């Protein structure tokens, strides 16, 4: 009888834990499925960035999300980060929570689409030149151009990116696309695919 009661208490505690923090469990399930790649949008998105960065020991030395350095962070630290993020999510109103999850998924999707586009073109510089020529994406390049000389020629802007700029620009570009309308985004990707297809002829 005593063993049965003990078992019931343990089961109840586990159940209460799952009910109390469903967002924590959701994040942990995503991590199990995606691995460290899951942390990339969490690092960049404003809704989650501050909490995640608090769990990075040498965050001041990072230019962008350093996958190699993040791999050295212990599993315990990663679990703590997910727990803090999940608890924060549970403070959100339902509309904000749904929006946050949607933005995480959209961020990952846009990142994959950009990687696919650049991969088809086989050259990062050429893809940035092409992206700059697109009317939807051109405003995203403003902060790069503002740092150049007044007489800067934008014809081959892709070849002017320093490695640190490139590490910061792609997440910025992803967030910029994320904040455009879905129809506008799809039309932009369709134009880029069409241009890339022309280079293959």
C-alpha positions in Angstrom: 0.0 0.0 0.0 2.8 2.4 1.0 4.6 1.6 -2.4 1.3 2.4 -4.3 0.9 5.7 -2.5 4.5 6.6 -3.2 4.1 5.8 -6.9 0.9 7.8 -7.1 2.6 10.8 -5.5 5.5 10.6 -8.0 3.1 10.3 -11.0 1.1 13.3 -9.7 4.2 15.4 -9.2 5.3 14.6 -12.8 1.9 15.4 -14.2 1.7 18.6 -12.3 5.1 19.6 -13.6 4.1 19.0 -17.2 0.8 20.9 -16.7 2.6 23.7 -14.9 5.2 24.3 -17.6 3.8 23.1 -21.0 5.9 25.7 -22.9 9.1 24.4 -21.3 8.2 20.9 -22.4 7.4 22.2 -25.9 10.8 23.9 -26.2 12.6 20.8 -24.9 10.7 18.6 -27.5 11.8 21.1 -30.2 15.4 20.9 -29.1 15.2 17.1 -29.1 14.0 17.1 -32.7 16.1 20.0 -34.1 19.3 20.0 -32.0 21.4 23.2 -31.5 19.9 24.7 -34.8 16.8 25.5 -32.8 18.6 28.1 -30.7 19.6 30.2 -33.7 16.2 32.1 -34.0 15.9 32.2 -30.2 19.3 34.0 -30.2 18.2 36.6 -32.8 14.5 37.3 -32.2 13.8 40.2 -29.9 11.2 38.2 -27.9 13.8 35.6 -26.8 17.2 37.1 -27.4 17.9 38.6 -24.0 17.0 35.5 -22.0 19.0 33.2 -24.2 22.1 35.4 -24.2 22.1 35.4 -20.4 23.0 31.7 -20.6 26.0 32.2 -22.9 29.2 32.5 -20.8 31.3 34.4 -23.3 28.5 36.2 -25.2 30.5 39.4 -25.4 33.0 37.7 -27.7 30.3 36.5 -30.2 29.8 38.3 -33.5 26.6 36.4 -34.3 25.3 33.0 -33.2 28.5 31.0 -33.0 27.4 27.4 -33.5 30.8 26.0 -32.7 31.0 27.8 -29.4 27.3 27.1 -28.5 28.1 23.3 -29.0 30.5 23.7 -26.1 27.8 25.0 -23.7 26.8 22.2 -21.4 23.5 20.4 -21.7 22.6 21.6 -18.2 23.0 25.2 -19.3 21.0 24.6 -22.4 18.2 23.1 -20.3 18.2 26.0 -18.0 17.9 28.4 -20.9 14.9 26.4 -22.2 13.3 26.5 -18.8 13.7 30.2 -18.4 12.4 30.8 -22.0 9.4 28.5 -21.4 8.5 30.1 -18.1 8.7 33.5 -19.9 6.4 32.2 -22.6 3.9 31.2 -20.0 3.7 34.9 -18.8 2.6 35.9 -22.3 -1.1 36.5 -23.2 -2.4 33.9 -25.6 -2.1 36.2 -28.7 1.5 37.1 -27.9 2.4 33.4 -27.2 0.9 32.3 -30.5 2.6 35.1 -32.4 6.0 34.2 -30.8 5.8 30.5 -31.8 4.7 31.5 -35.3 7.6 34.0 -35.6 10.1 31.3 -34.5 8.7 28.9 -37.1 8.7 31.6 -39.8 12.2 32.6 -38.9 13.5 29.1 -39.4 11.5 28.8 -42.7 12.9 32.0 -44.1 16.4 31.1 -43.1 16.0 27.8 -44.9 14.6 29.5 -48.0 17.5 32.0 -48.2 20.0 29.2 -47.8 18.3 27.3 -50.6 18.3 30.4 -52.9 22.0 31.1 -52.2 22.8 27.5 -52.6 21.2 27.3 -56.1 23.2 30.4 -57.1 26.4 28.7 -55.8 27.9 32.1 -54.7 27.1 34.2 -51.6 28.4 37.4 -53.1 26.2 37.0 -56.3 23.2 36.2 -54.2 23.6 39.4 -52.1 24.0 41.4 -55.3 20.8 39.9 -56.6 19.0 40.5 -53.3 20.0 44.1 -53.3 18.4 44.6 -56.7 15.1 43.3 -55.5 12.7 46.1 -54.6 11.4 44.3 -51.5 14.9 43.6 -50.1 16.8 46.7 -51.0 15.8 48.7 -47.9 17.3 46.0 -45.7 20.8 47.0 -47.1 20.5 50.6 -45.9 22.4 50.1 -42.7 25.3 48.6 -44.6 25.4 51.4 -47.2 25.3 54.0 -44.4 28.6 52.7 -43.2 30.3 53.0 -46.5 31.9 56.1 -48.1 29.5 58.6 -49.7 30.7 57.7 -53.2 30.2 53.9 -52.6 29.2 52.0 -55.7 26.5 49.5 -54.9 26.9 47.6 -58.2 28.7 44.7 -56.6 27.7 45.2 -53.0 28.0 41.5 -52.2 31.8 41.6 -52.5 32.2 44.5 -50.0 30.8 42.6 -47.0 33.4 41.9 -44.3 32.9 38.6 -42.4 31.6 40.3 -39.3 29.1 42.3 -41.4 27.9 39.1 -43.1 27.4 37.3 -39.8 25.1 40.2 -38.6 23.4 40.9 -41.9 21.8 37.6 -42.7 19.8 37.5 -39.4 18.9 41.1 -39.9 17.7 40.3 -43.5 15.7 37.3 -42.1 14.0 39.5 -39.5 13.4 42.2 -42.2 11.7 39.6 -44.4 9.8 38.2 -41.4 8.3 41.6 -40.9 7.0 42.0 -44.5 3.6 40.7 -45.5 3.5 37.0 -46.6 2.3 37.9 -50.1 5.1 40.3 -50.6 7.6 37.8 -49.2 6.4 35.0 -51.6 6.5 37.4 -54.6 10.1 38.4 -53.6 11.2 34.7 -53.4 9.5 34.0 -56.7 11.4 36.8 -58.4 14.7 35.6 -56.9 14.1 32.0 -58.1 13.3 33.3 -61.5 16.5 35.3 -61.7 18.6 32.3 -60.5 16.9 30.1 -63.0 18.0 32.4 -65.8 21.6 32.1 -64.7 21.4 28.4 -65.2 20.5 28.6 -68.8 
